Amino acid sequence: MGLAQSPDPLPSWKDTPSREAILAFVDQVTDKTSADYVAPAERIATFDNDGTLWSEKPLYFQLMFAIDRVKMLAPQHPDWETQEPYASLLKGDTKTFATGGMRAIGELLKTTHTGMTATEFEALVSDWLASARHPTTGRAYTEMVYQPMLELLDYLRSNGFKTFIVSGGGLDFMRPWVEKVYGIPPEQVVGSSRRTVYEVREGKPVLVRLPEIAFVDDKAGKPVGIHTHIGRRPLMAVGNSDGDLEMMQYTAAGEGPRLMVYVHHTDEAREWAYDRDSAVGRFDKGLDEARARGWTVIDMKRDWKVIYPDPKP
């Protein structure tokens, strides 16, 4: 039995205004007697991933994957011991690495995410997720998803919504596992991507990942990605940072009822507390606009009974 068929469709949510706003919106757009009824085909809900569906501290999990890749590849590159951004990472010094900004991150991702086929990259991601553990919690990264958001995804789908991920994270990094973890199939994932080309190797057709970036699905790129890959304006958008603000604005600009939801990280005991000054998942302009426009802001400490699912044995 799905969660939406149970007496309480959102059992991990406290009875707060955030929960009530979501339930009321779903009732509003699915009630055929309502003037605000929306046909199922138009019930599009888009979700950011990092910091919205799973945690993102101390670094985005895709960067944690890239760092582990650097450690694995280091024996083949002795020059990395003195070459940045690799030298700092091999010493475990992520603070120095972070001073390199987006240039250092871009170099890291180019080195660790390209030069292989799409199938080979998928296997690397799947193997890493099966064995890697978060440095603080000791959990598998796929166990650091938010239980209340899993319930929300299930609740929306049971009410005729089609759920999409629209993330700044790598498209090919997310697609291998999101269906198993979130119930979202790979064709409903919009993300950043690299240029990929078709080749025939040893008589077999393959797709090869190149160093060049094809599309960045962040900030103003998110509405573009939604238009290109989904073709419908969202009825509901959920995010957690300034990187999601343009997706919220684009959703809010549609005609008829719309719901914009932000996740505010306020629980330093069960997860992390951060917003305006965070280098990862900064929530500053988005927080101001959400408050000014009356969008729904989920306070993790106040609104959620639990953060993560019970760990698997």
Protein Blocks (a to p, Z undefined) as FASTA:
>chain_A
ZZklpmblblmbccdfklmmmmmmmmmmmmmkbmkbccfklmccdddfehplmccbfbdf
klmmmmmmmmmmmmmmmmlmmpcfklmmmnopaklmmmnmmmlmmmmmmmmmgoiafklm
mmmmmmmmmmgccfklopafklmccfklmmmmmmmmmnopacddddfbdfklmmmmmmmm
nopafklcccdddddddddeehiacddddfbdfbdcehjlmmmmmmmmnopacfbdcdfb
fklmmmmmmmmmpgcjddddddddfbfklmccdfklpcghpafklmmmmmmnopacddfk
lmpmbfbdcddZZ
